[in-house]
Amino acid sequence: MPYHDSSPVLQSYMPMVQAVGKTLGVGEVILYDFQQDPPILIAREGGITSRQPGTRATQLLCDMVEEMTDAGETMRVNYESATKSGKPLKSTTVLIHFEEQLLGALCVNVDMSAMNMLQHFLDQFSGKERINGHDEMPQNTQEFLNIMILKGIESIGKPVCYFDKKDNLEVVRFLNDNKIFSIKGSTDTLAGELNVSRYTIYNYIEEVKSSQ
């Protein structure tokens, strides 16, 4: 159900939200109005989350839109994200401008559960933070950071106490590929999870970047 108190430009995107959302089948398409204060969801098609028109945009999304705007980006395509319960998503965010003014953001989330090899990780989180059968998106940057670090660690397939340098580098590579180190405090949080110093994490990041 769309939210109609938005500009004609944004309302013109609503049929596309419905069409793409119905076509995806295993995802959702969400349209946000950033002219509102605070920004709000104005249209959604799909069933990953239970968020409804009129709901405030998460702080995580607001932070990313601000970061994209500062960097001069108009879109981020096929980045990995996750719901609160750990469900893996492939996501795309496109900023909508009119006459150089930011009007809104179009977000596409595709559920990657069926293709994800970390089923045991997903099973661990299934049933948590669910409303009427729907997952909820992380509400802040720290929550998202914790989910992504856990996802990177679980991808190795063994306890952290058995990690060697190669395993640590794979975790860092996963997080770097998904731009997680742009989040404040990410290096300290990861260092604590891997039981190494923050300076070791910095060295790992440099090693990963130099190998790309």
C-alpha positions, 0 to 999 in steps of 0.5 A: 500500500503506497503512501501518497503524501510525496512529490509527483516525481517520487509517486511516479516510481511507485508502479515500478516498485510494484512491478519489480517487487512482484517480478523478484518473488524472493525479495522486496523493493522499497521506496523512501522519501528523503524530503520528509523529516525524518525520511520515511518509507512510502511504498513497498512490494515484497515480503522480507520485512514487515515495514509499512508506508509511513515507517521511518527510514532506519538510521543505517539507511540514512547513514549510507545515503549521507555517505553516498551523497558525500562521495558523489555516488548515485547508486550502490549495486549488489552489496551484501547486507542482512536482516536482524536475524542474519538472513543474507541479502543482496541489496542495491540502493539508488538515489533519486534526484530532481534538479540536483536535489535529493528526493528519495532512495529506491532500495532492492533487497533479494533474499539469498538464503537458498543460495547461501552455504551458511545454513547452520548460521541462518538456522541459529538466527531463525525465529528471532526478531520476527513479526508475523513471519517477517524479518526486521532490518537492522535499525542502526550501524552497530547492529549491522556491523555485528551481523556482518562480522559474524557472517564473515567469521561463520563463512570460515566454517570453524571456531575462531580459536582455530583461525590462522592468518589465512582465515583472518584475511578471508574475514577481512576480505569479505568485510572490505569487499562490502565496505564494512570498514567505513563504519566507525569502530569496525576495526576495534570490533573485529579485533575483539572477535578475532582476538588480535590487536587493532594494528593487526587488523590494519595490517590485514586490511592493507594486505587485502587491498594490495592484493586486489 
